[in-house]
Amino acid sequence: MEQVLARLRAAAEATRLRLLAICAECELTVSEITQIIGQSQPRVSRHLKLLCEAGLLVRFREGTWVFYRTPHSGPGADLVQPVLDLLPKDDETLALDRARLDQVKAEREKIATEYFRANAEDWDRIRSLHVDEAVVEKALLEAVGDLTGGRILDVGTGTGRILELLGRNAEEGVGVDMSREMLAVARARLQRADLSNCLVRQADMYQLPYPGGMFDVVTLHQVLHFAEKPEAALAEAARVLAPGGKLVIVDFAQHEQEELREEHAHRRLGFDDGSINDWFRASGLEPGNVVSLPGKPLTVRIWMARPMSAQAADKVQRNSEKAAE
């Protein structure tokens, strides 16, 4: 009961209610929040600290930036929405906050569009080498299956397109990427699609900041060919996969387009089924179906796997130990 009272006391202040209202819309930096609220940064930071301590906001760092948003799950999340539902829709202060929030979103969209335009030529050139992206996305949706109520992690999310594609029916979607520029593009895409259940984070695919077994579906879409150690990235993705979950990899079959290595930093010129399946098994996963989508000259493959049973995992471990002797 004390925890509930503490959360209610934290929310029971005009500025903090305004903060909850805008941070429920999307994740925002301190500078964006001060721009919207129209108060000094020290004062805003003090309110944010109180809301975070009460569990009504979550805080995360991305390089030198810090973002805030309302939580998606947990006791704090259960309290935030009922409180926000009590706020009058015609309140002038809240209306002004929403207008300024729209300005912040528009500025994000502008920055993301400019970055995308500057790099679109290279992406278009690569896309022209393989089957139409709509065909790949349709096959991916079929491979992933029903996501209702599930939690998704998209590793190397890039523009956020895969999160946008899969996130609508999920309880929560998370995209991770190391590039702040690409995260800006992804945030703009998600806010444009009104996917408040999805978010993006700056994170290393070799050290994902999540506990084991957290996600029902993990995707790596056109990511592994950039990886110095694809088997390590796959093992880390397998670590955060929930029992009964599904790991889905979309990437190129082996090819000889050397210019992709020289001009676009591809570390691997595609993958063969044997290597992917060996990495699956080494990570405690049972390989599943493989979907092949031939193009000219590149073929896109979709590899799928699920966690092994304990018995199967023990067998793989014993075989590995014998091979090492």
MARROLUM-435077 format. One line per field, with one value per residue: residue in three letters; chain; x, y, z of N, C-alpha, C in turn. Coordinates in steps of 0.02 Angstrom, whole numbers, plus 50000, padded with zeros to 5 digits. Example, Ala and Ser with C-alpha at 12.3 -4.5 7.8 and 13.67 -1.06 7.14 Angstrom:
residues 2
r = ala, ser
c = A, A
nx = 50660, 50642
ny = 49716, 49888
nz = 50390, 50354
cax = 50615, 50684
cay = 49775, 49947
caz = 50390, 50357
cx = 50660, 50645
cy = 49835, 50002
cz = 50390, 50394
***
This chain:
residues 325
r = met, glu, gln, val, leu, ala, arg, leu, arg, ala, ala, ala, glu, ala, thr, arg, leu, arg, leu, leu, ala, ile, cys, ala, glu, cys, glu, leu, thr, val, ser, glu, ile, thr, gln, ile, ile, gly, gln, ser, gln, pro, arg, val, ser, arg, his, leu, lys, leu, leu, cys, glu, ala, gly, leu, leu, val, arg, phe, arg, glu, gly, thr, trp, val, phe, tyr, arg, thr, pro, his, ser, gly, pro, gly, ala, asp, leu, val, gln, pro, val, leu, asp, leu, leu, pro, lys, asp, asp, glu, thr, leu, ala, leu, asp, arg, ala, arg, leu, asp, gln, val, lys, ala, glu, arg, glu, lys, ile, ala, thr, glu, tyr, phe, arg, ala, asn, ala, glu, asp, trp, asp, arg, ile, arg, ser, leu, his, val, asp, glu, ala, val, val, glu, lys, ala, leu, leu, glu, ala, val, gly, asp, leu, thr, gly, gly, arg, ile, leu, asp, val, gly, thr, gly, thr, gly, arg, ile, leu, glu, leu, leu, gly, arg, asn, ala, glu, glu, gly, val, gly, val, asp, met, ser, arg, glu, met, leu, ala, val, ala, arg, ala, arg, leu, gln, arg, ala, asp, leu, ser, asn, cys, leu, val, arg, gln, ala, asp, met, tyr, gln, leu, pro, tyr, pro, gly, gly, met, phe, asp, val, val, thr, leu, his, gln, val, leu, his, phe, ala, glu, lys, pro, glu, ala, ala, leu, ala, glu, ala, ala, arg, val, leu, ala, pro, gly, gly, lys, leu, val, ile, val, asp, phe, ala, gln, his, glu, gln, glu, glu, leu, arg, glu, glu, his, ala, his, arg, arg, leu, gly, phe, asp, asp, gly, ser, ile, asn, asp, trp, phe, arg, ala, ser, gly, leu, glu, pro, gly, asn, val, val, ser, leu, pro, gly, lys, pro, leu, thr, val, arg, ile, trp, met, ala, arg, pro, met, ser, ala, gln, ala, ala, asp, lys, val, gln, arg, asn, ser, glu, lys, ala, ala, glu
c = A, A, A, A, A, A, A, A, A, A, A, A, A, A, A, A, A, A, A, A, A, A, A, A, A, A, A, A, A, A, A, A, A, A, A, A, A, A, A, A, A, A, A, A, A, A, A, A, A, A, A, A, A, A, A, A, A, A, A, A, A, A, A, A, A, A, A, A, A, A, A, A, A, A, A, A, A, A, A, A, A, A, A, A, A, A, A, A, A, A, A, A, A, A, A, A, A, A, A, A, A, A, A, A, A, A, A, A, A, A, A, A, A, A, A, A, A, A, A, A, A, A, A, A, A, A, A, A, A, A, A, A, A, A, A, A, A, A, A, A, A, A, A, A, A, A, A, A, A, A, A, A, A, A, A, A, A, A, A, A, A, A, A, A, A, A, A, A, A, A, A, A, A, A, A, A, A, A, A, A, A, A, A, A, A, A, A, A, A, A, A, A, A, A, A, A, A, A, A, A, A, A, A, A, A, A, A, A, A, A, A, A, A, A, A, A, A, A, A, A, A, A, A, A, A, A, A, A, A, A, A, A, A, A, A, A, A, A, A, A, A, A, A, A, A, A, A, A, A, A, A, A, A, A, A, A, A, A, A, A, A, A, A, A, A, A, A, A, A, A, A, A, A, A, A, A, A, A, A, A, A, A, A, A, A, A, A, A, A, A, A, A, A, A, A, A, A, A, A, A, A, A, A, A, A, A, A, A, A, A, A, A, A, A, A, A, A, A, A, A, A, A, A, A, A
nx = 50041, 50099, 50187, 50099, 50038, 50150, 50177, 50061, 50074, 50187, 50138, 50045, 50050, 50052, 50147, 50212, 50109, 50089, 50210, 50199, 50094, 50148, 50259, 50198, 50163, 50278, 50456, 50564, 50694, 50781, 50803, 50706, 50592, 50597, 50580, 50448, 50374, 50412, 50488, 50630, 50782, 50844, 50733, 50641, 50717, 50721, 50586, 50574, 50663, 50596, 50482, 50540, 50598, 50482, 50437, 50356, 50403, 50524, 50700, 50830, 50992, 51071, 51210, 51269, 51147, 50994, 50845, 50668, 50519, 50350, 50323, 50302, 50260, 50230, 50207, 50207, 50165, 50034, 49973, 49991, 49912, 49773, 49776, 49808, 49694, 49604, 49630, 49571, 49510, 49502, 49588, 49682, 49820, 49871, 49835, 49917, 50041, 50030, 50029, 50157, 50229, 50197, 50269, 50400, 50401, 50386, 50506, 50596, 50556, 50594, 50736, 50763, 50715, 50802, 50924, 50895, 50871, 50998, 51066, 50995, 51022, 51126, 51062, 50956, 51025, 51075, 50956, 50907, 50970, 50912, 50763, 50601, 50565, 50439, 50399, 50490, 50452, 50321, 50346, 50420, 50324, 50240, 50329, 50355, 50229, 50084, 50082, 50015, 50003, 50135, 50314, 50434, 50598, 50701, 50850, 50981, 50904, 50898, 50813, 50696, 50594, 50560, 50516, 50406, 50330, 50305, 50261, 50128, 50034, 50093, 50127, 50233, 50366, 50538, 50676, 50847, 51001, 51163, 51188, 51157, 51103, 51026, 50937, 50866, 50798, 50720, 50642, 50566, 50494, 50417, 50340, 50268, 50192, 50115, 50145, 50147, 50177, 50299, 50477, 50644, 50818, 50987, 51109, 51227, 51241, 51311, 51308, 51174, 51062, 50972, 50882, 50899, 50789, 50684, 50611, 50484, 50495, 50637, 50720, 50838, 50868, 50942, 51067, 51171, 51270, 51347, 51416, 51561, 51581, 51472, 51419, 51429, 51343, 51223, 51216, 51199, 51075, 50999, 51010, 50922, 50801, 50640, 50581, 50508, 50501, 50543, 50677, 50722, 50808, 50848, 50933, 51066, 51091, 51243, 51352, 51436, 51459, 51570, 51584, 51496, 51561, 51671, 51619, 51510, 51534, 51503, 51537, 51527, 51495, 51357, 51276, 51286, 51171, 51218, 51314, 51236, 51143, 51230, 51275, 51154, 51128, 51239, 51206, 51103, 50984, 50854, 50860, 50743, 50623, 50680, 50665, 50676, 50711, 50735, 50833, 50903, 51062, 51059, 51005, 50883, 50872, 50771, 50797, 50747, 50727, 50703, 50711, 50801, 50744, 50780, 50837, 50882, 50975, 51070, 51119, 51180, 51281, 51356, 51402, 51481, 51580, 51639, 51690, 51787, 51882
ny = 49940, 50062, 50086, 50112, 50228, 50311, 50322, 50386, 50507, 50556, 50581, 50678, 50823, 50972, 51000, 50877, 50793, 50845, 50808, 50667, 50653, 50696, 50612, 50491, 50488, 50477, 50438, 50555, 50679, 50773, 50906, 50918, 50902, 51014, 51111, 51088, 51097, 51220, 51260, 51282, 51187, 51129, 51126, 51046, 50928, 50892, 50858, 50751, 50660, 50626, 50564, 50454, 50387, 50346, 50253, 50289, 50342, 50289, 50290, 50306, 50293, 50356, 50363, 50523, 50573, 50573, 50487, 50490, 50403, 50342, 50189, 50025, 49912, 49833, 49889, 50031, 50063, 50015, 50110, 50233, 50253, 50251, 50369, 50466, 50458, 50528, 50660, 50816, 50832, 50953, 51042, 51190, 51207, 51077, 51059, 51152, 51096, 50978, 51031, 51087, 50970, 50907, 50990, 50957, 50823, 50844, 50907, 50805, 50716, 50788, 50790, 50653, 50622, 50696, 50633, 50504, 50531, 50571, 50452, 50363, 50327, 50232, 50127, 50099, 50050, 49928, 49862, 49842, 49730, 49616, 49517, 49596, 49702, 49696, 49565, 49496, 49545, 49496, 49359, 49356, 49395, 49283, 49186, 49224, 49222, 49221, 49359, 49409, 49483, 49456, 49483, 49573, 49578, 49670, 49656, 49762, 49865, 49971, 50069, 50045, 49980, 49841, 49828, 49911, 49836, 49715, 49753, 49792, 49699, 49655, 49647, 49721, 49800, 49805, 49888, 49878, 49965, 50022, 50142, 50311, 50397, 50312, 50268, 50384, 50394, 50278, 50307, 50414, 50348, 50257, 50342, 50404, 50298, 50282, 50192, 50166, 50064, 50020, 50039, 50108, 50073, 50116, 49998, 49864, 49727, 49617, 49622, 49626, 49728, 49654, 49537, 49356, 49254, 49345, 49386, 49344, 49334, 49354, 49450, 49462, 49558, 49572, 49595, 49511, 49499, 49610, 49585, 49557, 49444, 49339, 49222, 49246, 49354, 49291, 49197, 49281, 49336, 49220, 49198, 49291, 49245, 49184, 49031, 48920, 49020, 49109, 49125, 49225, 49243, 49351, 49359, 49362, 49226, 49135, 49225, 49309, 49444, 49550, 49688, 49730, 49707, 49790, 49919, 49937, 49892, 49759, 49621, 49486, 49385, 49338, 49185, 49008, 48870, 48769, 48828, 48922, 48837, 48760, 48859, 48891, 48770, 48766, 48870, 48823, 48805, 48738, 48706, 48764, 48780, 48836, 48975, 49019, 49152, 49187, 49305, 49427, 49474, 49417, 49305, 49300, 49231, 49156, 49105, 49000, 48963, 48874, 48866, 48725, 48570, 48518, 48392, 48375, 48479, 48436, 48325, 48384, 48453, 48347, 48287, 48389, 48394, 48270, 48284, 48377, 48308
nz = 50000, 50038, 49932, 49827, 49873, 49876, 49739, 49696, 49765, 49702, 49575, 49600, 49563, 49470, 49364, 49354, 49315, 49188, 49131, 49133, 49043, 48917, 48905, 48894, 48764, 48682, 48685, 48761, 48763, 48892, 48851, 48750, 48826, 48912, 48816, 48779, 48899, 48948, 49058, 49169, 49148, 49267, 49354, 49285, 49278, 49412, 49438, 49348, 49406, 49526, 49475, 49409, 49518, 49580, 49493, 49389, 49274, 49153, 49129, 49012, 48938, 48793, 48714, 48739, 48767, 48862, 48881, 48918, 48963, 48989, 49079, 49002, 49063, 49224, 49398, 49399, 49269, 49273, 49350, 49288, 49167, 49210, 49289, 49193, 49115, 49188, 49165, 49102, 48936, 48871, 48930, 48935, 48957, 48941, 48809, 48745, 48776, 48700, 48572, 48564, 48579, 48460, 48375, 48411, 48369, 48232, 48201, 48229, 48129, 48016, 48029, 48023, 47895, 47814, 47841, 47794, 47659, 47618, 47621, 47548, 47415, 47415, 47486, 47400, 47290, 47336, 47367, 47239, 47196, 47242, 47275, 47275, 47414, 47473, 47450, 47530, 47656, 47667, 47672, 47789, 47886, 47879, 47923, 48055, 48117, 48227, 48331, 48437, 48592, 48619, 48647, 48558, 48492, 48390, 48319, 48274, 48214, 48123, 48009, 48074, 48011, 48015, 48146, 48139, 48049, 48118, 48243, 48272, 48322, 48435, 48612, 48658, 48573, 48537, 48469, 48432, 48403, 48356, 48295, 48315, 48222, 48141, 48238, 48260, 48138, 48149, 48263, 48215, 48116, 48192, 48272, 48173, 48129, 48238, 48342, 48492, 48576, 48543, 48547, 48533, 48563, 48600, 48579, 48592, 48485, 48526, 48661, 48730, 48823, 48909, 49011, 49012, 48912, 48885, 48771, 48652, 48515, 48416, 48298, 48165, 48042, 47891, 47953, 48002, 47901, 47918, 48032, 48130, 48205, 48176, 48232, 48368, 48386, 48353, 48456, 48566, 48536, 48546, 48682, 48744, 48707, 48739, 48819, 48705, 48613, 48458, 48347, 48212, 48063, 47934, 47788, 47663, 47551, 47515, 47408, 47270, 47260, 47268, 47277, 47374, 47492, 47478, 47453, 47538, 47664, 47699, 47796, 47777, 47635, 47620, 47681, 47711, 47728, 47812, 47899, 47969, 48033, 48112, 48200, 48260, 48332, 48417, 48498, 48572, 48503, 48401, 48233, 48110, 47977, 47815, 47714, 47547, 47439, 47286, 47193, 47078, 47071, 47197, 47326, 47448, 47608, 47736, 47892, 48027, 48202, 48357, 48539, 48601, 48672, 48841, 48842, 48710, 48704, 48797, 48730, 48618, 48685, 48738, 48621, 48571, 48668, 48650, 48521, 48545, 48616
cax = 50000, 50144, 50214, 50046, 50031, 50209, 50168, 50008, 50101, 50233, 50099, 49997, 50078, 50032, 50201, 50226, 50055, 50104, 50266, 50172, 50052, 50188, 50303, 50157, 50157, 50340, 50514, 50587, 50753, 50769, 50797, 50640, 50541, 50598, 50551, 50376, 50345, 50426, 50518, 50703, 50805, 50850, 50667, 50614, 50756, 50700, 50522, 50588, 50694, 50544, 50438, 50578, 50603, 50417, 50422, 50306, 50441, 50587, 50754, 50883, 51044, 51091, 51267, 51267, 51077, 50953, 50774, 50618, 50452, 50312, 50338, 50254, 50236, 50247, 50159, 50203, 50124, 49965, 49945, 49997, 49857, 49712, 49785, 49803, 49625, 49566, 49645, 49520, 49533, 49501, 49631, 49721, 49891, 49886, 49828, 49978, 50094, 50023, 50049, 50230, 50253, 50191, 50325, 50459, 50396, 50397, 50578, 50627, 50540, 50636, 50805, 50765, 50705, 50864, 50974, 50875, 50881, 51070, 51093, 50947, 51049, 51162, 51014, 50918, 51068, 51077, 50889, 50896, 51005, 50875, 50691, 50566, 50560, 50372, 50399, 50527, 50411, 50265, 50374, 50439, 50263, 50218, 50377, 50349, 50164, 50042, 50121, 49968, 50023, 50205, 50366, 50479, 50662, 50730, 50920, 51005, 50839, 50906, 50760, 50637, 50541, 50538, 50477, 50341, 50294, 50285, 50243, 50058, 49996, 50132, 50119, 50288, 50419, 50600, 50727, 50913, 51049, 51218, 51191, 51108, 51068, 50974, 50886, 50823, 50754, 50673, 50594, 50519, 50449, 50371, 50291, 50225, 50147, 50077, 50159, 50171, 50199, 50366, 50529, 50711, 50871, 51055, 51136, 51273, 51209, 51349, 51295, 51107, 51050, 50909, 50892, 50886, 50720, 50638, 50573, 50452, 50522, 50696, 50735, 50898, 50851, 50998, 51114, 51228, 51324, 51390, 51446, 51629, 51572, 51400, 51398, 51422, 51281, 51168, 51213, 51170, 51003, 50969, 51008, 50864, 50741, 50600, 50564, 50453, 50504, 50568, 50728, 50715, 50862, 50838, 50997, 51081, 51128, 51311, 51355, 51503, 51457, 51626, 51577, 51460, 51612, 51716, 51585, 51455, 51557, 51479, 51592, 51515, 51458, 51303, 51286, 51258, 51126, 51256, 51344, 51183, 51116, 51281, 51273, 51092, 51136, 51288, 51172, 51047, 50924, 50838, 50845, 50677, 50617, 50717, 50629, 50723, 50679, 50786, 50834, 50956, 51092, 51059, 50950, 50869, 50848, 50744, 50811, 50708, 50748, 50672, 50752, 50800, 50724, 50838, 50867, 50918, 51032, 51120, 51149, 51226, 51338, 51397, 51435, 51534, 51636, 51673, 51727, 51845, 51931
cay = 50000, 50120, 50099, 50143, 50297, 50349, 50337, 50436, 50571, 50580, 50606, 50730, 50890, 50992, 50991, 50806, 50766, 50865, 50765, 50601, 50656, 50699, 50553, 50434, 50492, 50453, 50450, 50623, 50701, 50828, 50969, 50918, 50911, 51085, 51150, 51078, 51119, 51291, 51272, 51276, 51118, 51102, 51112, 50987, 50870, 50873, 50823, 50687, 50616, 50602, 50517, 50393, 50352, 50316, 50202, 50314, 50353, 50252, 50332, 50267, 50334, 50341, 50407, 50579, 50592, 50533, 50487, 50472, 50386, 50303, 50117, 49984, 49858, 49841, 49927, 50101, 50066, 50003, 50169, 50293, 50263, 50275, 50438, 50508, 50457, 50576, 50728, 50843, 50835, 51022, 51085, 51233, 51194, 51013, 51069, 51186, 51045, 50933, 51069, 51090, 50901, 50897, 51026, 50915, 50766, 50868, 50920, 50738, 50690, 50824, 50766, 50584, 50623, 50721, 50579, 50450, 50554, 50573, 50384, 50321, 50303, 50169, 50075, 50081, 50011, 49861, 49832, 49823, 49668, 49558, 49515, 49654, 49702, 49676, 49492, 49476, 49561, 49449, 49295, 49364, 49392, 49213, 49148, 49242, 49197, 49263, 49395, 49438, 49479, 49437, 49534, 49567, 49614, 49675, 49671, 49800, 49885, 50017, 50118, 50027, 49952, 49775, 49840, 49937, 49781, 49663, 49778, 49812, 49650, 49634, 49685, 49769, 49790, 49842, 49885, 49902, 49982, 50062, 50207, 50360, 50424, 50265, 50268, 50443, 50375, 50229, 50341, 50452, 50300, 50228, 50393, 50415, 50241, 50282, 50129, 50185, 50003, 50003, 50088, 50090, 50085, 50107, 49939, 49821, 49662, 49566, 49628, 49654, 49747, 49624, 49472, 49298, 49231, 49401, 49400, 49287, 49332, 49396, 49452, 49494, 49569, 49600, 49619, 49467, 49508, 49664, 49565, 49528, 49378, 49325, 49169, 49275, 49393, 49244, 49168, 49331, 49339, 49159, 49205, 49330, 49214, 49148, 48961, 48916, 49077, 49097, 49169, 49229, 49279, 49366, 49381, 49337, 49164, 49148, 49256, 49332, 49516, 49576, 49760, 49744, 49709, 49846, 49983, 49943, 49866, 49692, 49579, 49419, 49383, 49291, 49128, 48944, 48841, 48729, 48871, 48950, 48784, 48744, 48913, 48881, 48715, 48786, 48918, 48790, 48813, 48685, 48738, 48752, 48787, 48889, 49003, 49046, 49201, 49202, 49369, 49432, 49408, 49396, 49267, 49312, 49172, 49165, 49047, 49002, 48914, 48878, 48835, 48652, 48540, 48506, 48329, 48387, 48522, 48394, 48283, 48426, 48467, 48287, 48278, 48440, 48374, 48213, 48310, 48415, 48261
caz = 50000, 50041, 49865, 49787, 49898, 49853, 49668, 49691, 49787, 49650, 49518, 49621, 49555, 49403, 49314, 49346, 49274, 49119, 49108, 49120, 48983, 48856, 48901, 48873, 48691, 48652, 48727, 48751, 48799, 48939, 48814, 48717, 48878, 48933, 48761, 48779, 48963, 48958, 49123, 49169, 49149, 49335, 49383, 49249, 49299, 49480, 49431, 49315, 49455, 49571, 49438, 49398, 49582, 49595, 49443, 49342, 49213, 49146, 49104, 48980, 48907, 48724, 48705, 48787, 48777, 48908, 48861, 48969, 48940, 49038, 49072, 48966, 49106, 49294, 49441, 49377, 49208, 49292, 49382, 49246, 49120, 49244, 49309, 49133, 49092, 49228, 49144, 49055, 48866, 48847, 48971, 48891, 48967, 48909, 48737, 48724, 48779, 48643, 48512, 48564, 48567, 48387, 48344, 48423, 48324, 48164, 48194, 48224, 48062, 47968, 48035, 47998, 47822, 47784, 47845, 47749, 47590, 47605, 47616, 47512, 47352, 47429, 47504, 47340, 47247, 47363, 47359, 47170, 47182, 47266, 47266, 47302, 47487, 47493, 47450, 47590, 47715, 47670, 47695, 47860, 47926, 47881, 47963, 48125, 48140, 48270, 48381, 48485, 48662, 48626, 48651, 48501, 48490, 48323, 48328, 48216, 48187, 48066, 47999, 48114, 47968, 48038, 48206, 48116, 48016, 48165, 48309, 48283, 48361, 48492, 48674, 48660, 48524, 48550, 48417, 48455, 48351, 48383, 48261, 48338, 48164, 48122, 48290, 48247, 48083, 48175, 48307, 48173, 48083, 48241, 48292, 48115, 48127, 48300, 48377, 48558, 48610, 48517, 48563, 48510, 48611, 48576, 48612, 48554, 48473, 48561, 48733, 48735, 48892, 48931, 49043, 48971, 48906, 48890, 48711, 48618, 48447, 48404, 48227, 48139, 47972, 47853, 48003, 48013, 47854, 47943, 48096, 48131, 48234, 48171, 48278, 48435, 48384, 48354, 48523, 48611, 48520, 48574, 48755, 48767, 48679, 48790, 48804, 48657, 48568, 48391, 48320, 48140, 48030, 47863, 47761, 47597, 47539, 47492, 47342, 47250, 47246, 47308, 47287, 47436, 47544, 47467, 47452, 47587, 47729, 47715, 47819, 47749, 47573, 47629, 47725, 47689, 47778, 47860, 47950, 48011, 48075, 48163, 48250, 48298, 48380, 48468, 48542, 48606, 48463, 48352, 48168, 48081, 47905, 47780, 47657, 47498, 47394, 47236, 47158, 47028, 47079, 47267, 47353, 47519, 47645, 47803, 47935, 48089, 48253, 48423, 48591, 48606, 48735, 48884, 48821, 48648, 48719, 48830, 48678, 48579, 48728, 48742, 48556, 48566, 48712, 48618, 48463, 48570, 48645
cx = 50044, 50171, 50162, 50037, 50090, 50203, 50115, 50033, 50148, 50195, 50057, 50029, 50069, 50086, 50214, 50170, 50066, 50160, 50242, 50133, 50094, 50233, 50264, 50150, 50218, 50397, 50545, 50650, 50735, 50760, 50731, 50585, 50539, 50568, 50475, 50344, 50356, 50452, 50593, 50723, 50815, 50783, 50636, 50651, 50736, 50633, 50532, 50618, 50642, 50499, 50475, 50584, 50538, 50397, 50371, 50337, 50501, 50637, 50805, 50929, 51058, 51148, 51267, 51196, 51044, 50880, 50730, 50553, 50416, 50325, 50283, 50224, 50258, 50197, 50152, 50158, 50050, 49932, 49942, 49935, 49792, 49717, 49777, 49732, 49582, 49577, 49593, 49549, 49540, 49544, 49679, 49796, 49912, 49882, 49891, 50037, 50091, 50044, 50125, 50262, 50249, 50248, 50390, 50459, 50411, 50471, 50616, 50617, 50584, 50708, 50811, 50759, 50768, 50918, 50958, 50888, 50955, 51099, 51050, 50977, 51086, 51113, 50975, 50960, 51071, 51010, 50876, 50927, 50966, 50800, 50658, 50556, 50491, 50365, 50433, 50484, 50352, 50289, 50394, 50378, 50237, 50264, 50368, 50283, 50129, 50084, 50078, 49993, 50096, 50252, 50418, 50543, 50688, 50802, 50948, 50946, 50843, 50851, 50697, 50582, 50515, 50497, 50408, 50298, 50266, 50253, 50169, 50020, 50033, 50114, 50172, 50339, 50478, 50647, 50792, 50959, 51104, 51219, 51137, 51070, 51012, 50919, 50839, 50774, 50700, 50620, 50542, 50470, 50397, 50319, 50243, 50173, 50104, 50084, 50189, 50194, 50269, 50415, 50596, 50762, 50939, 51087, 51180, 51242, 51247, 51338, 51226, 51090, 50984, 50923, 50875, 50812, 50668, 50590, 50545, 50476, 50582, 50712, 50802, 50889, 50909, 51050, 51178, 51285, 51369, 51431, 51515, 51625, 51497, 51376, 51389, 51358, 51220, 51160, 51182, 51095, 50967, 50963, 50945, 50798, 50705, 50591, 50503, 50452, 50534, 50620, 50724, 50771, 50843, 50904, 51008, 51110, 51197, 51310, 51426, 51504, 51508, 51619, 51538, 51508, 51654, 51682, 51534, 51470, 51526, 51540, 51587, 51475, 51405, 51323, 51257, 51217, 51164, 51284, 51291, 51156, 51165, 51281, 51210, 51103, 51185, 51259, 51112, 50982, 50916, 50821, 50776, 50679, 50662, 50677, 50680, 50685, 50731, 50777, 50890, 51002, 51087, 50996, 50943, 50844, 50820, 50755, 50774, 50733, 50709, 50718, 50744, 50768, 50788, 50875, 50909, 50980, 51088, 51156, 51199, 51289, 51384, 51435, 51491, 51594, 51675, 51717, 51790, 51900, 51982
cy = 50063, 50138, 50133, 50216, 50340, 50368, 50391, 50505, 50600, 50610, 50667, 50800, 50910, 50980, 50917, 50771, 50784, 50822, 50695, 50600, 50657, 50638, 50489, 50432, 50462, 50466, 50517, 50637, 50758, 50894, 50974, 50932, 50984, 51129, 51145, 51110, 51194, 51308, 51261, 51202, 51091, 51084, 51050, 50924, 50846, 50834, 50754, 50636, 50586, 50551, 50451, 50353, 50317, 50262, 50223, 50334, 50307, 50297, 50287, 50313, 50309, 50388, 50461, 50601, 50546, 50542, 50466, 50452, 50348, 50229, 50080, 49930, 49872, 49884, 50000, 50109, 50057, 50065, 50229, 50304, 50283, 50347, 50485, 50511, 50507, 50649, 50754, 50851, 50907, 51069, 51124, 51219, 51129, 51019, 51103, 51138, 50999, 50967, 51073, 51022, 50885, 50933, 50986, 50855, 50786, 50880, 50854, 50709, 50723, 50799, 50696, 50581, 50646, 50668, 50523, 50469, 50553, 50503, 50338, 50291, 50236, 50113, 50052, 50037, 49938, 49826, 49809, 49756, 49606, 49567, 49575, 49647, 49680, 49600, 49466, 49488, 49514, 49381, 49299, 49361, 49321, 49172, 49162, 49217, 49246, 49294, 49424, 49427, 49463, 49497, 49520, 49606, 49612, 49700, 49704, 49829, 49934, 50068, 50102, 49995, 49885, 49782, 49867, 49881, 49732, 49688, 49789, 49763, 49628, 49675, 49739, 49750, 49833, 49833, 49913, 49914, 50024, 50133, 50254, 50390, 50377, 50261, 50327, 50428, 50327, 50261, 50379, 50405, 50274, 50279, 50408, 50359, 50236, 50217, 50145, 50125, 49983, 50059, 50063, 50110, 50078, 50049, 49900, 49752, 49605, 49568, 49662, 49668, 49719, 49557, 49414, 49281, 49284, 49408, 49337, 49279, 49379, 49393, 49486, 49499, 49606, 49632, 49577, 49478, 49568, 49643, 49535, 49456, 49360, 49272, 49195, 49318, 49347, 49213, 49216, 49339, 49279, 49165, 49240, 49302, 49174, 49075, 48958, 48973, 49059, 49149, 49166, 49272, 49289, 49393, 49349, 49267, 49182, 49174, 49280, 49405, 49552, 49651, 49777, 49745, 49772, 49914, 49993, 49908, 49799, 49650, 49509, 49424, 49328, 49232, 49065, 48914, 48803, 48771, 48899, 48896, 48762, 48796, 48908, 48828, 48732, 48835, 48889, 48796, 48755, 48718, 48718, 48758, 48842, 48910, 49036, 49091, 49223, 49271, 49370, 49490, 49379, 49357, 49282, 49247, 49194, 49100, 49055, 48949, 48927, 48848, 48760, 48631, 48527, 48443, 48339, 48430, 48483, 48350, 48323, 48440, 48407, 48275, 48328, 48421, 48316, 48237, 48346, 48370, 48236
cz = 50000, 49972, 49821, 49808, 49875, 49780, 49658, 49712, 49734, 49591, 49535, 49621, 49482, 49350, 49302, 49307, 49201, 49090, 49091, 49054, 48919, 48849, 48887, 48797, 48656, 48700, 48709, 48790, 48846, 48901, 48777, 48767, 48901, 48879, 48762, 48842, 48975, 49027, 49119, 49173, 49220, 49366, 49351, 49272, 49368, 49478, 49399, 49364, 49503, 49537, 49424, 49462, 49601, 49545, 49392, 49276, 49213, 49111, 49070, 48941, 48836, 48705, 48759, 48801, 48828, 48888, 48920, 48934, 48995, 49026, 49035, 49011, 49178, 49332, 49419, 49317, 49224, 49322, 49334, 49204, 49154, 49267, 49248, 49106, 49129, 49205, 49094, 48985, 48841, 48888, 48926, 48897, 48933, 48833, 48708, 48725, 48718, 48578, 48508, 48553, 48493, 48350, 48352, 48377, 48252, 48151, 48189, 48154, 48010, 47969, 48006, 47922, 47787, 47785, 47796, 47677, 47571, 47593, 47572, 47448, 47361, 47445, 47443, 47294, 47271, 47354, 47288, 47152, 47205, 47257, 47301, 47378, 47511, 47495, 47513, 47653, 47722, 47697, 47768, 47905, 47933, 47925, 48038, 48155, 48187, 48327, 48437, 48557, 48673, 48631, 48597, 48514, 48419, 48331, 48265, 48179, 48129, 48063, 48040, 48074, 47993, 48102, 48188, 48087, 48067, 48229, 48323, 48328, 48424, 48554, 48678, 48607, 48541, 48492, 48444, 48396, 48383, 48354, 48287, 48280, 48142, 48174, 48282, 48191, 48108, 48220, 48267, 48139, 48132, 48264, 48235, 48110, 48189, 48338, 48445, 48599, 48589, 48534, 48536, 48562, 48576, 48614, 48564, 48546, 48506, 48636, 48742, 48808, 48920, 48963, 48996, 48970, 48906, 48831, 48678, 48547, 48444, 48329, 48215, 48064, 47937, 47900, 48005, 47964, 47871, 48004, 48087, 48156, 48233, 48219, 48349, 48439, 48388, 48423, 48573, 48599, 48549, 48650, 48780, 48742, 48733, 48770, 48758, 48608, 48501, 48372, 48244, 48111, 47957, 47837, 47692, 47600, 47513, 47420, 47328, 47231, 47290, 47321, 47350, 47496, 47539, 47475, 47508, 47653, 47749, 47736, 47790, 47684, 47577, 47672, 47693, 47746, 47832, 47916, 47997, 48058, 48128, 48219, 48292, 48352, 48435, 48518, 48578, 48570, 48414, 48286, 48143, 48006, 47879, 47720, 47611, 47448, 47343, 47204, 47108, 47046, 47150, 47285, 47427, 47550, 47713, 47842, 48001, 48137, 48317, 48475, 48592, 48672, 48776, 48863, 48758, 48660, 48752, 48778, 48636, 48619, 48731, 48676, 48547, 48608, 48682, 48560, 48485, 48598, 48595
***
